[in-house]
Structures are given as structure tokens and as C-alpha cells.
Amino acid sequence: MFGEFNWHHFISAFVVLFAVIDITGNIPVILTLKKRGKKINALKGALLSLIMFFLFFYVGEAFLNLFGVDISSFAVAGSFIIFIVAMEMILDIEIFRDQPDTPKDATFVPVVFPLIAGAGALTTLLSIRSQYSDISILAAVIANMVIVYLVLKLTKKIESILGRGFIYMIQKFFGIILLAISVKLFMANITRLLAQLN
């Protein structure tokens, strides 16, 4: 069912997922949310992300098919959210405006989805399933969630070490990176959708 654990598979899957999740690159986003008074629970964020990855690993494609949604459509939707978050970071504007009844907890949206367990990470998870054993991939997911927990827990300490000026500078830099990721995700999947229509 799970296959045989393989260290090479584990390391390869870990590196691929770490690069796609890019939790270290999302530090400026997390700090921006906290400065806006949003609460982010590190343990809850890591556990929810883990659950999402595990569920999507086994039933993701079937679940989306129930609603007539394919992976490409899901990825395009996720790219729009990432695009909006990137614009907030780059232009110092607030697009996701808080309403009186808006929850202060930002753990699930936008931290867990789409920043950690976003369309890119979830589709990558499905794509590497054909290359590595299940148990190696799931172990790589768990290892990545440990890092996610540590980064979410220590963002304030990281800010105090690096300084607000430096954090502001990398916020702009990673905002552009995030924007580029959203465009790449959009273009890669919109072409597939257009090909299907043709």
C-alpha cells in the first residue's frame, strides 16, 4: 500500500516540496498578516497543512472530479489568490479588506491555503507520486511540516534578528517572486485548459 521507504526518494521529494512550499520565502507575508492584527497558530497551521496534503495525496483528484473541476482549473484559481497576496506585498495595499465579522485567525486562509498547501504544492504532490514510493513522499511531507511549524512559531524572532528594514526589503523582493510564481502557475495551467477546449 505505502511501498518501501527509500532515502533517495525521501530526500528528492523533500527538496522538491520544500522548494514549492517555500515557507522561508513566505516569512514577509506572515509578518505582514501579523502586523495587520491577524493571528496565526503555528501548530494549527502545520497540522491543517499536513491534513490537506495527506487528503489531497489520496483523494484530491477524485474530490475535485466530484465538482467537475480538474487540477488545471484548481491551479488557476490558486494562482489568482497568490497574485492578490503578491500585489498587497509589493504595493503596500490592502485588497483582502476586513469586514466587521471577518475572523482574526488567518491560519487557514491565506497561510495554509494558498501559501503552504496551495495549488502549486498540491499539484506537485500528485505529480511526484508516480516517481517515488508513497511512504517516502508522506515522510517528506511530514518533515516539511516540521519546518513549517518552526518558521511560523519563530517569525517574530526572525524579524528581531534581521530587523524591520531588511524584512521590508525582502517583503518587496519575495512579493515579486510570489507574483512570478502566480503568473507561471496561471500560464502553465491556462494553456492546458485552452488546449482541452480546442
PyMOL CGO cylinders between C-alpha atoms (Angstrom):
from pymol import cmd
from pymol.cgo import CYLINDER

trace = [
    CYLINDER, 0.00, 0.00, 0.00, 2.69, 2.51, 1.02, 0.3, 1, 1, 1, 1, 1, 1,
    CYLINDER, 2.69, 2.51, 1.02, 5.61, 0.94, -0.84, 0.3, 1, 1, 1, 1, 1, 1,
    CYLINDER, 5.61, 0.94, -0.84, 9.12, 0.64, 0.54, 0.3, 1, 1, 1, 1, 1, 1,
    CYLINDER, 9.12, 0.64, 0.54, 10.82, 3.58, 2.22, 0.3, 1, 1, 1, 1, 1, 1,
    CYLINDER, 10.82, 3.58, 2.22, 13.75, 4.85, 0.18, 0.3, 1, 1, 1, 1, 1, 1,
    CYLINDER, 13.75, 4.85, 0.18, 16.15, 7.53, 1.46, 0.3, 1, 1, 1, 1, 1, 1,
    CYLINDER, 16.15, 7.53, 1.46, 16.89, 8.79, -2.04, 0.3, 1, 1, 1, 1, 1, 1,
    CYLINDER, 16.89, 8.79, -2.04, 13.16, 9.11, -2.75, 0.3, 1, 1, 1, 1, 1, 1,
    CYLINDER, 13.16, 9.11, -2.75, 12.62, 10.83, 0.61, 0.3, 1, 1, 1, 1, 1, 1,
    CYLINDER, 12.62, 10.83, 0.61, 15.39, 13.42, 0.07, 0.3, 1, 1, 1, 1, 1, 1,
    CYLINDER, 15.39, 13.42, 0.07, 14.31, 14.12, -3.52, 0.3, 1, 1, 1, 1, 1, 1,
    CYLINDER, 14.31, 14.12, -3.52, 10.63, 14.50, -2.54, 0.3, 1, 1, 1, 1, 1, 1,
    CYLINDER, 10.63, 14.50, -2.54, 11.59, 16.66, 0.47, 0.3, 1, 1, 1, 1, 1, 1,
    CYLINDER, 11.59, 16.66, 0.47, 13.69, 19.06, -1.64, 0.3, 1, 1, 1, 1, 1, 1,
    CYLINDER, 13.69, 19.06, -1.64, 11.00, 19.38, -4.35, 0.3, 1, 1, 1, 1, 1, 1,
    CYLINDER, 11.00, 19.38, -4.35, 8.24, 20.06, -1.81, 0.3, 1, 1, 1, 1, 1, 1,
    CYLINDER, 8.24, 20.06, -1.81, 10.41, 22.44, 0.23, 0.3, 1, 1, 1, 1, 1, 1,
    CYLINDER, 10.41, 22.44, 0.23, 11.13, 24.50, -2.89, 0.3, 1, 1, 1, 1, 1, 1,
    CYLINDER, 11.13, 24.50, -2.89, 7.45, 24.63, -3.91, 0.3, 1, 1, 1, 1, 1, 1,
    CYLINDER, 7.45, 24.63, -3.91, 6.06, 25.33, -0.42, 0.3, 1, 1, 1, 1, 1, 1,
    CYLINDER, 6.06, 25.33, -0.42, 8.81, 27.97, 0.11, 0.3, 1, 1, 1, 1, 1, 1,
    CYLINDER, 8.81, 27.97, 0.11, 7.90, 28.65, 3.74, 0.3, 1, 1, 1, 1, 1, 1,
    CYLINDER, 7.90, 28.65, 3.74, 11.06, 30.71, 4.29, 0.3, 1, 1, 1, 1, 1, 1,
    CYLINDER, 11.06, 30.71, 4.29, 10.13, 32.91, 1.33, 0.3, 1, 1, 1, 1, 1, 1,
    CYLINDER, 10.13, 32.91, 1.33, 6.68, 33.43, 2.88, 0.3, 1, 1, 1, 1, 1, 1,
    CYLINDER, 6.68, 33.43, 2.88, 8.08, 34.94, 6.10, 0.3, 1, 1, 1, 1, 1, 1,
    CYLINDER, 8.08, 34.94, 6.10, 7.37, 38.52, 4.87, 0.3, 1, 1, 1, 1, 1, 1,
    CYLINDER, 7.37, 38.52, 4.87, 3.76, 37.55, 4.09, 0.3, 1, 1, 1, 1, 1, 1,
    CYLINDER, 3.76, 37.55, 4.09, 3.31, 36.05, 7.56, 0.3, 1, 1, 1, 1, 1, 1,
    CYLINDER, 3.31, 36.05, 7.56, 4.82, 39.14, 9.21, 0.3, 1, 1, 1, 1, 1, 1,
    CYLINDER, 4.82, 39.14, 9.21, 2.55, 41.42, 7.13, 0.3, 1, 1, 1, 1, 1, 1,
    CYLINDER, 2.55, 41.42, 7.13, -0.52, 39.47, 8.29, 0.3, 1, 1, 1, 1, 1, 1,
    CYLINDER, -0.52, 39.47, 8.29, 0.59, 39.68, 11.92, 0.3, 1, 1, 1, 1, 1, 1,
    CYLINDER, 0.59, 39.68, 11.92, 1.14, 43.44, 11.64, 0.3, 1, 1, 1, 1, 1, 1,
    CYLINDER, 1.14, 43.44, 11.64, -2.47, 43.73, 10.42, 0.3, 1, 1, 1, 1, 1, 1,
    CYLINDER, -2.47, 43.73, 10.42, -3.59, 42.13, 13.67, 0.3, 1, 1, 1, 1, 1, 1,
    CYLINDER, -3.59, 42.13, 13.67, -4.12, 38.66, 12.25, 0.3, 1, 1, 1, 1, 1, 1,
    CYLINDER, -4.12, 38.66, 12.25, -3.48, 35.65, 14.46, 0.3, 1, 1, 1, 1, 1, 1,
    CYLINDER, -3.48, 35.65, 14.46, -1.54, 32.66, 13.14, 0.3, 1, 1, 1, 1, 1, 1,
    CYLINDER, -1.54, 32.66, 13.14, -1.36, 29.49, 15.20, 0.3, 1, 1, 1, 1, 1, 1,
    CYLINDER, -1.36, 29.49, 15.20, 1.85, 27.65, 14.30, 0.3, 1, 1, 1, 1, 1, 1,
    CYLINDER, 1.85, 27.65, 14.30, 0.77, 24.17, 15.45, 0.3, 1, 1, 1, 1, 1, 1,
    CYLINDER, 0.77, 24.17, 15.45, -2.70, 24.50, 13.93, 0.3, 1, 1, 1, 1, 1, 1,
    CYLINDER, -2.70, 24.50, 13.93, -1.19, 25.75, 10.66, 0.3, 1, 1, 1, 1, 1, 1,
    CYLINDER, -1.19, 25.75, 10.66, 1.26, 22.86, 10.40, 0.3, 1, 1, 1, 1, 1, 1,
    CYLINDER, 1.26, 22.86, 10.40, -1.38, 20.24, 11.30, 0.3, 1, 1, 1, 1, 1, 1,
    CYLINDER, -1.38, 20.24, 11.30, -4.01, 21.64, 8.89, 0.3, 1, 1, 1, 1, 1, 1,
    CYLINDER, -4.01, 21.64, 8.89, -1.41, 21.74, 6.12, 0.3, 1, 1, 1, 1, 1, 1,
    CYLINDER, -1.41, 21.74, 6.12, -0.41, 18.15, 6.90, 0.3, 1, 1, 1, 1, 1, 1,
    CYLINDER, -0.41, 18.15, 6.90, -4.04, 17.01, 6.78, 0.3, 1, 1, 1, 1, 1, 1,
    CYLINDER, -4.04, 17.01, 6.78, -4.60, 18.82, 3.48, 0.3, 1, 1, 1, 1, 1, 1,
    CYLINDER, -4.60, 18.82, 3.48, -1.50, 17.24, 1.91, 0.3, 1, 1, 1, 1, 1, 1,
    CYLINDER, -1.50, 17.24, 1.91, -2.44, 13.75, 3.13, 0.3, 1, 1, 1, 1, 1, 1,
    CYLINDER, -2.44, 13.75, 3.13, -6.08, 14.08, 1.99, 0.3, 1, 1, 1, 1, 1, 1,
    CYLINDER, -6.08, 14.08, 1.99, -5.13, 15.51, -1.38, 0.3, 1, 1, 1, 1, 1, 1,
    CYLINDER, -5.13, 15.51, -1.38, -2.50, 12.81, -1.84, 0.3, 1, 1, 1, 1, 1, 1,
    CYLINDER, -2.50, 12.81, -1.84, -5.16, 10.09, -1.73, 0.3, 1, 1, 1, 1, 1, 1,
    CYLINDER, -5.16, 10.09, -1.73, -8.49, 11.66, -2.67, 0.3, 1, 1, 1, 1, 1, 1,
    CYLINDER, -8.49, 11.66, -2.67, -7.63, 15.06, -4.18, 0.3, 1, 1, 1, 1, 1, 1,
    CYLINDER, -7.63, 15.06, -4.18, -8.20, 14.27, -7.82, 0.3, 1, 1, 1, 1, 1, 1,
    CYLINDER, -8.20, 14.27, -7.82, -11.38, 12.27, -7.11, 0.3, 1, 1, 1, 1, 1, 1,
    CYLINDER, -11.38, 12.27, -7.11, -12.73, 15.07, -4.84, 0.3, 1, 1, 1, 1, 1, 1,
    CYLINDER, -12.73, 15.07, -4.84, -12.19, 17.74, -7.50, 0.3, 1, 1, 1, 1, 1, 1,
    CYLINDER, -12.19, 17.74, -7.50, -13.80, 15.50, -10.11, 0.3, 1, 1, 1, 1, 1, 1,
    CYLINDER, -13.80, 15.50, -10.11, -16.99, 15.39, -8.00, 0.3, 1, 1, 1, 1, 1, 1,
    CYLINDER, -16.99, 15.39, -8.00, -17.42, 19.11, -8.69, 0.3, 1, 1, 1, 1, 1, 1,
    CYLINDER, -17.42, 19.11, -8.69, -16.33, 18.79, -12.30, 0.3, 1, 1, 1, 1, 1, 1,
    CYLINDER, -16.33, 18.79, -12.30, -13.08, 20.61, -11.50, 0.3, 1, 1, 1, 1, 1, 1,
    CYLINDER, -13.08, 20.61, -11.50, -9.77, 19.40, -12.86, 0.3, 1, 1, 1, 1, 1, 1,
    CYLINDER, -9.77, 19.40, -12.86, -6.28, 20.00, -11.47, 0.3, 1, 1, 1, 1, 1, 1,
    CYLINDER, -6.28, 20.00, -11.47, -5.57, 22.75, -14.01, 0.3, 1, 1, 1, 1, 1, 1,
    CYLINDER, -5.57, 22.75, -14.01, -8.69, 24.74, -13.02, 0.3, 1, 1, 1, 1, 1, 1,
    CYLINDER, -8.69, 24.74, -13.02, -7.79, 24.33, -9.35, 0.3, 1, 1, 1, 1, 1, 1,
    CYLINDER, -7.79, 24.33, -9.35, -4.27, 25.60, -10.03, 0.3, 1, 1, 1, 1, 1, 1,
    CYLINDER, -4.27, 25.60, -10.03, -5.55, 28.64, -11.97, 0.3, 1, 1, 1, 1, 1, 1,
    CYLINDER, -5.55, 28.64, -11.97, -7.88, 29.56, -9.07, 0.3, 1, 1, 1, 1, 1, 1,
    CYLINDER, -7.88, 29.56, -9.07, -4.97, 29.26, -6.62, 0.3, 1, 1, 1, 1, 1, 1,
    CYLINDER, -4.97, 29.26, -6.62, -2.80, 31.44, -8.87, 0.3, 1, 1, 1, 1, 1, 1,
    CYLINDER, -2.80, 31.44, -8.87, -5.32, 34.32, -8.56, 0.3, 1, 1, 1, 1, 1, 1,
    CYLINDER, -5.32, 34.32, -8.56, -5.14, 34.23, -4.76, 0.3, 1, 1, 1, 1, 1, 1,
    CYLINDER, -5.14, 34.23, -4.76, -1.32, 34.15, -4.83, 0.3, 1, 1, 1, 1, 1, 1,
    CYLINDER, -1.32, 34.15, -4.83, -1.38, 37.07, -7.30, 0.3, 1, 1, 1, 1, 1, 1,
    CYLINDER, -1.38, 37.07, -7.30, -3.53, 39.18, -4.95, 0.3, 1, 1, 1, 1, 1, 1,
    CYLINDER, -3.53, 39.18, -4.95, -1.31, 38.42, -1.93, 0.3, 1, 1, 1, 1, 1, 1,
    CYLINDER, -1.31, 38.42, -1.93, 1.75, 39.39, -4.02, 0.3, 1, 1, 1, 1, 1, 1,
    CYLINDER, 1.75, 39.39, -4.02, 0.16, 42.71, -5.05, 0.3, 1, 1, 1, 1, 1, 1,
    CYLINDER, 0.16, 42.71, -5.05, -0.54, 43.52, -1.40, 0.3, 1, 1, 1, 1, 1, 1,
    CYLINDER, -0.54, 43.52, -1.40, 3.12, 42.92, -0.56, 0.3, 1, 1, 1, 1, 1, 1,
    CYLINDER, 3.12, 42.92, -0.56, 4.56, 44.90, -3.47, 0.3, 1, 1, 1, 1, 1, 1,
    CYLINDER, 4.56, 44.90, -3.47, 2.22, 47.93, -3.45, 0.3, 1, 1, 1, 1, 1, 1,
    CYLINDER, 2.22, 47.93, -3.45, 1.54, 48.17, 0.31, 0.3, 1, 1, 1, 1, 1, 1,
    CYLINDER, 1.54, 48.17, 0.31, -2.19, 48.00, -0.33, 0.3, 1, 1, 1, 1, 1, 1,
    CYLINDER, -2.19, 48.00, -0.33, -4.96, 46.03, 1.35, 0.3, 1, 1, 1, 1, 1, 1,
    CYLINDER, -4.96, 46.03, 1.35, -7.08, 44.06, -1.12, 0.3, 1, 1, 1, 1, 1, 1,
    CYLINDER, -7.08, 44.06, -1.12, -8.40, 41.48, 1.34, 0.3, 1, 1, 1, 1, 1, 1,
    CYLINDER, -8.40, 41.48, 1.34, -10.30, 44.06, 3.39, 0.3, 1, 1, 1, 1, 1, 1,
    CYLINDER, -10.30, 44.06, 3.39, -11.51, 43.04, 6.82, 0.3, 1, 1, 1, 1, 1, 1,
    CYLINDER, -11.51, 43.04, 6.82, -15.24, 43.19, 7.46, 0.3, 1, 1, 1, 1, 1, 1,
    CYLINDER, -15.24, 43.19, 7.46, -16.68, 43.59, 10.98, 0.3, 1, 1, 1, 1, 1, 1,
    CYLINDER, -16.68, 43.59, 10.98, -17.35, 39.85, 11.12, 0.3, 1, 1, 1, 1, 1, 1,
    CYLINDER, -17.35, 39.85, 11.12, -14.05, 38.83, 9.46, 0.3, 1, 1, 1, 1, 1, 1,
    CYLINDER, -14.05, 38.83, 9.46, -12.24, 36.33, 11.69, 0.3, 1, 1, 1, 1, 1, 1,
    CYLINDER, -12.24, 36.33, 11.69, -8.90, 37.48, 13.07, 0.3, 1, 1, 1, 1, 1, 1,
    CYLINDER, -8.90, 37.48, 13.07, -7.48, 34.00, 12.64, 0.3, 1, 1, 1, 1, 1, 1,
    CYLINDER, -7.48, 34.00, 12.64, -5.54, 33.91, 9.37, 0.3, 1, 1, 1, 1, 1, 1,
    CYLINDER, -5.54, 33.91, 9.37, -4.17, 30.42, 9.99, 0.3, 1, 1, 1, 1, 1, 1,
    CYLINDER, -4.17, 30.42, 9.99, -6.19, 28.65, 7.31, 0.3, 1, 1, 1, 1, 1, 1,
    CYLINDER, -6.19, 28.65, 7.31, -6.67, 31.46, 4.76, 0.3, 1, 1, 1, 1, 1, 1,
    CYLINDER, -6.67, 31.46, 4.76, -4.28, 32.65, 3.45, 0.3, 1, 1, 1, 1, 1, 1,
    CYLINDER, -4.28, 32.65, 3.45, -1.47, 30.86, 5.38, 0.3, 1, 1, 1, 1, 1, 1,
    CYLINDER, -1.47, 30.86, 5.38, -2.42, 27.18, 4.99, 0.3, 1, 1, 1, 1, 1, 1,
    CYLINDER, -2.42, 27.18, 4.99, -4.15, 27.84, 1.67, 0.3, 1, 1, 1, 1, 1, 1,
    CYLINDER, -4.15, 27.84, 1.67, -2.75, 29.04, -0.67, 0.3, 1, 1, 1, 1, 1, 1,
    CYLINDER, -2.75, 29.04, -0.67, 0.67, 29.85, 0.82, 0.3, 1, 1, 1, 1, 1, 1,
    CYLINDER, 0.67, 29.85, 0.82, 1.61, 26.43, 2.24, 0.3, 1, 1, 1, 1, 1, 1,
    CYLINDER, 1.61, 26.43, 2.24, -0.81, 23.85, 0.83, 0.3, 1, 1, 1, 1, 1, 1,
    CYLINDER, -0.81, 23.85, 0.83, -1.57, 25.83, -2.29, 0.3, 1, 1, 1, 1, 1, 1,
    CYLINDER, -1.57, 25.83, -2.29, -2.42, 24.71, -5.80, 0.3, 1, 1, 1, 1, 1, 1,
    CYLINDER, -2.42, 24.71, -5.80, 1.23, 24.52, -6.82, 0.3, 1, 1, 1, 1, 1, 1,
    CYLINDER, 1.23, 24.52, -6.82, 2.26, 22.39, -3.84, 0.3, 1, 1, 1, 1, 1, 1,
    CYLINDER, 2.26, 22.39, -3.84, -0.77, 20.09, -4.09, 0.3, 1, 1, 1, 1, 1, 1,
    CYLINDER, -0.77, 20.09, -4.09, -0.39, 19.52, -7.83, 0.3, 1, 1, 1, 1, 1, 1,
    CYLINDER, -0.39, 19.52, -7.83, 3.34, 18.89, -7.33, 0.3, 1, 1, 1, 1, 1, 1,
    CYLINDER, 3.34, 18.89, -7.33, 2.45, 16.32, -4.67, 0.3, 1, 1, 1, 1, 1, 1,
    CYLINDER, 2.45, 16.32, -4.67, 0.31, 14.44, -7.18, 0.3, 1, 1, 1, 1, 1, 1,
    CYLINDER, 0.31, 14.44, -7.18, 2.91, 14.70, -9.94, 0.3, 1, 1, 1, 1, 1, 1,
    CYLINDER, 2.91, 14.70, -9.94, 5.78, 13.20, -7.87, 0.3, 1, 1, 1, 1, 1, 1,
    CYLINDER, 5.78, 13.20, -7.87, 3.59, 10.29, -6.77, 0.3, 1, 1, 1, 1, 1, 1,
    CYLINDER, 3.59, 10.29, -6.77, 4.44, 8.47, -9.99, 0.3, 1, 1, 1, 1, 1, 1,
    CYLINDER, 4.44, 8.47, -9.99, 8.18, 8.84, -9.33, 0.3, 1, 1, 1, 1, 1, 1,
    CYLINDER, 8.18, 8.84, -9.33, 8.62, 7.93, -5.65, 0.3, 1, 1, 1, 1, 1, 1,
    CYLINDER, 8.62, 7.93, -5.65, 7.19, 5.45, -3.15, 0.3, 1, 1, 1, 1, 1, 1,
    CYLINDER, 7.19, 5.45, -3.15, 4.15, 6.66, -1.17, 0.3, 1, 1, 1, 1, 1, 1,
    CYLINDER, 4.15, 6.66, -1.17, 5.81, 6.22, 2.24, 0.3, 1, 1, 1, 1, 1, 1,
    CYLINDER, 5.81, 6.22, 2.24, 8.85, 8.25, 1.15, 0.3, 1, 1, 1, 1, 1, 1,
    CYLINDER, 8.85, 8.25, 1.15, 6.65, 11.11, -0.10, 0.3, 1, 1, 1, 1, 1, 1,
    CYLINDER, 6.65, 11.11, -0.10, 4.48, 11.13, 3.05, 0.3, 1, 1, 1, 1, 1, 1,
    CYLINDER, 4.48, 11.13, 3.05, 7.62, 11.18, 5.22, 0.3, 1, 1, 1, 1, 1, 1,
    CYLINDER, 7.62, 11.18, 5.22, 8.90, 14.13, 3.15, 0.3, 1, 1, 1, 1, 1, 1,
    CYLINDER, 8.90, 14.13, 3.15, 5.59, 15.93, 3.72, 0.3, 1, 1, 1, 1, 1, 1,
    CYLINDER, 5.59, 15.93, 3.72, 5.86, 15.39, 7.50, 0.3, 1, 1, 1, 1, 1, 1,
    CYLINDER, 5.86, 15.39, 7.50, 9.47, 16.67, 7.52, 0.3, 1, 1, 1, 1, 1, 1,
    CYLINDER, 9.47, 16.67, 7.52, 8.40, 19.79, 5.62, 0.3, 1, 1, 1, 1, 1, 1,
    CYLINDER, 8.40, 19.79, 5.62, 5.54, 20.41, 8.07, 0.3, 1, 1, 1, 1, 1, 1,
    CYLINDER, 5.54, 20.41, 8.07, 8.02, 20.33, 10.97, 0.3, 1, 1, 1, 1, 1, 1,
    CYLINDER, 8.02, 20.33, 10.97, 9.92, 23.15, 9.23, 0.3, 1, 1, 1, 1, 1, 1,
    CYLINDER, 9.92, 23.15, 9.23, 6.63, 24.99, 8.57, 0.3, 1, 1, 1, 1, 1, 1,
    CYLINDER, 6.63, 24.99, 8.57, 5.80, 24.79, 12.28, 0.3, 1, 1, 1, 1, 1, 1,
    CYLINDER, 5.80, 24.79, 12.28, 9.22, 26.13, 13.31, 0.3, 1, 1, 1, 1, 1, 1,
    CYLINDER, 9.22, 26.13, 13.31, 9.09, 29.05, 10.85, 0.3, 1, 1, 1, 1, 1, 1,
    CYLINDER, 9.09, 29.05, 10.85, 5.52, 30.01, 11.86, 0.3, 1, 1, 1, 1, 1, 1,
    CYLINDER, 5.52, 30.01, 11.86, 6.50, 29.80, 15.52, 0.3, 1, 1, 1, 1, 1, 1,
    CYLINDER, 6.50, 29.80, 15.52, 9.69, 31.85, 15.19, 0.3, 1, 1, 1, 1, 1, 1,
    CYLINDER, 9.69, 31.85, 15.19, 8.69, 34.58, 12.70, 0.3, 1, 1, 1, 1, 1, 1,
    CYLINDER, 8.69, 34.58, 12.70, 8.86, 37.33, 15.36, 0.3, 1, 1, 1, 1, 1, 1,
    CYLINDER, 8.86, 37.33, 15.36, 12.30, 36.16, 16.45, 0.3, 1, 1, 1, 1, 1, 1,
    CYLINDER, 12.30, 36.16, 16.45, 13.45, 36.08, 12.83, 0.3, 1, 1, 1, 1, 1, 1,
    CYLINDER, 13.45, 36.08, 12.83, 12.19, 39.65, 12.41, 0.3, 1, 1, 1, 1, 1, 1,
    CYLINDER, 12.19, 39.65, 12.41, 14.06, 40.85, 15.52, 0.3, 1, 1, 1, 1, 1, 1,
    CYLINDER, 14.06, 40.85, 15.52, 17.27, 39.24, 14.24, 0.3, 1, 1, 1, 1, 1, 1,
    CYLINDER, 17.27, 39.24, 14.24, 17.02, 40.58, 10.68, 0.3, 1, 1, 1, 1, 1, 1,
    CYLINDER, 17.02, 40.58, 10.68, 15.49, 43.98, 11.51, 0.3, 1, 1, 1, 1, 1, 1,
    CYLINDER, 15.49, 43.98, 11.51, 12.37, 45.69, 10.15, 0.3, 1, 1, 1, 1, 1, 1,
    CYLINDER, 12.37, 45.69, 10.15, 14.21, 47.49, 7.33, 0.3, 1, 1, 1, 1, 1, 1,
    CYLINDER, 14.21, 47.49, 7.33, 15.63, 44.27, 5.96, 0.3, 1, 1, 1, 1, 1, 1,
    CYLINDER, 15.63, 44.27, 5.96, 12.28, 42.49, 6.36, 0.3, 1, 1, 1, 1, 1, 1,
    CYLINDER, 12.28, 42.49, 6.36, 10.59, 45.32, 4.39, 0.3, 1, 1, 1, 1, 1, 1,
    CYLINDER, 10.59, 45.32, 4.39, 13.17, 44.97, 1.64, 0.3, 1, 1, 1, 1, 1, 1,
    CYLINDER, 13.17, 44.97, 1.64, 12.77, 41.19, 1.35, 0.3, 1, 1, 1, 1, 1, 1,
    CYLINDER, 12.77, 41.19, 1.35, 8.99, 41.63, 1.53, 0.3, 1, 1, 1, 1, 1, 1,
    CYLINDER, 8.99, 41.63, 1.53, 9.17, 43.56, -1.76, 0.3, 1, 1, 1, 1, 1, 1,
    CYLINDER, 9.17, 43.56, -1.76, 11.60, 41.03, -3.25, 0.3, 1, 1, 1, 1, 1, 1,
    CYLINDER, 11.60, 41.03, -3.25, 9.51, 38.00, -2.31, 0.3, 1, 1, 1, 1, 1, 1,
    CYLINDER, 9.51, 38.00, -2.31, 6.37, 39.83, -3.38, 0.3, 1, 1, 1, 1, 1, 1,
    CYLINDER, 6.37, 39.83, -3.38, 7.81, 39.93, -6.90, 0.3, 1, 1, 1, 1, 1, 1,
    CYLINDER, 7.81, 39.93, -6.90, 8.86, 36.25, -6.61, 0.3, 1, 1, 1, 1, 1, 1,
    CYLINDER, 8.86, 36.25, -6.61, 5.32, 35.37, -5.46, 0.3, 1, 1, 1, 1, 1, 1,
    CYLINDER, 5.32, 35.37, -5.46, 3.91, 37.37, -8.37, 0.3, 1, 1, 1, 1, 1, 1,
    CYLINDER, 3.91, 37.37, -8.37, 6.15, 35.47, -10.79, 0.3, 1, 1, 1, 1, 1, 1,
    CYLINDER, 6.15, 35.47, -10.79, 5.05, 32.14, -9.27, 0.3, 1, 1, 1, 1, 1, 1,
    CYLINDER, 5.05, 32.14, -9.27, 1.38, 33.10, -9.70, 0.3, 1, 1, 1, 1, 1, 1,
    CYLINDER, 1.38, 33.10, -9.70, 1.96, 34.07, -13.35, 0.3, 1, 1, 1, 1, 1, 1,
    CYLINDER, 1.96, 34.07, -13.35, 3.88, 30.85, -14.04, 0.3, 1, 1, 1, 1, 1, 1,
    CYLINDER, 3.88, 30.85, -14.04, 1.19, 28.76, -12.34, 0.3, 1, 1, 1, 1, 1, 1,
    CYLINDER, 1.19, 28.76, -12.34, -1.52, 30.59, -14.29, 0.3, 1, 1, 1, 1, 1, 1,
    CYLINDER, -1.52, 30.59, -14.29, 0.21, 30.31, -17.68, 0.3, 1, 1, 1, 1, 1, 1,
    CYLINDER, 0.21, 30.31, -17.68, 1.17, 26.64, -17.25, 0.3, 1, 1, 1, 1, 1, 1,
    CYLINDER, 1.17, 26.64, -17.25, -2.40, 25.65, -16.45, 0.3, 1, 1, 1, 1, 1, 1,
    CYLINDER, -2.40, 25.65, -16.45, -4.42, 28.05, -18.60, 0.3, 1, 1, 1, 1, 1, 1,
    CYLINDER, -4.42, 28.05, -18.60, -2.67, 26.66, -21.70, 0.3, 1, 1, 1, 1, 1, 1,
    CYLINDER, -2.67, 26.66, -21.70, -3.80, 23.16, -20.68, 0.3, 1, 1, 1, 1, 1, 1,
    CYLINDER, -3.80, 23.16, -20.68, -7.38, 24.38, -20.21, 0.3, 1, 1, 1, 1, 1, 1,
    CYLINDER, -7.38, 24.38, -20.21, -7.36, 26.13, -23.60, 0.3, 1, 1, 1, 1, 1, 1,
    CYLINDER, -7.36, 26.13, -23.60, -5.95, 23.00, -25.22, 0.3, 1, 1, 1, 1, 1, 1,
    CYLINDER, -5.95, 23.00, -25.22, -8.81, 20.99, -23.71, 0.3, 1, 1, 1, 1, 1, 1,
    CYLINDER, -8.81, 20.99, -23.71, -11.36, 23.47, -25.13, 0.3, 1, 1, 1, 1, 1, 1,
    CYLINDER, -11.36, 23.47, -25.13, -9.81, 23.20, -28.58, 0.3, 1, 1, 1, 1, 1, 1,
]
cmd.load_cgo(trace, "trace")
